[in-house]
Amino acid sequence: LGKIGTDIEDAKCSWLVCKALELVDDDQKKVLEEHYGKHDPEGVQKVKDLYKDLKLEEMYHSYEEEQKKTCDELIANIEPENFQDLFKFLLGKIYKRQK
């Protein structure tokens, strides 16, 4: 939520906006409809404030940890075993990724 990026302005189909659309009430949905995909700093801040109200950052961290655990379990079962290092390396590139 605090990282520098233009997902909101560029109307990217990010995890955050998809999850927000699952959770919003009608008034909150209007905020997204009015401000998502627009290059307006005040509107971007309204979307970020909505994300904070919905506690999406906390949800994402929980989701990320669950997915990491699932990936670790799948990687542990890869045969031949020496291929596991490749998948561990690739997972390391995306886990806890910062822009």
CORSUL-V164483 format. One record per backbone hydrogen bond with DSSP energy under -1.0 kcal/mol. NH is the residue of the N-H (numbers start at 1). CO is the residue of the C=O. E is the energy in kcal/mol with one decimal. If there is no record, write none. Layout:
BEGIN
nh,co,e
NH,CO,E
NH,CO,E
END
This chain:
BEGIN
nh,co,e
10,6,-2.9
11,8,-1.2
12,7,-2.5
14,12,-2.0
18,14,-2.1
19,15,-2.7
20,16,-2.6
21,17,-2.3
22,18,-1.0
23,19,-1.2
24,20,-2.3
29,25,-2.4
30,26,-1.7
31,27,-1.4
32,28,-1.8
33,29,-2.8
34,30,-2.6
35,31,-1.9
36,32,-2.8
37,8,-2.1
38,35,-1.4
40,38,-1.6
44,40,-2.7
45,41,-2.1
46,42,-1.8
47,43,-2.0
48,44,-2.5
49,45,-2.7
50,46,-2.1
51,47,-2.4
52,48,-2.1
53,49,-2.5
54,50,-2.1
55,52,-1.3
56,51,-2.3
59,55,-1.9
60,56,-2.9
61,57,-2.2
62,58,-2.0
63,59,-2.7
64,60,-3.2
65,61,-2.1
66,62,-2.2
67,63,-2.5
68,64,-2.3
69,65,-2.3
70,66,-2.1
71,67,-2.6
72,68,-2.8
73,69,-2.2
74,70,-2.3
75,71,-3.0
76,72,-2.1
77,74,-1.0
78,75,-1.8
83,80,-2.0
84,81,-1.6
87,83,-1.5
88,84,-2.5
89,85,-2.3
90,86,-2.4
91,87,-2.5
92,88,-2.1
93,89,-1.1
95,91,-2.5
97,94,-1.4
END
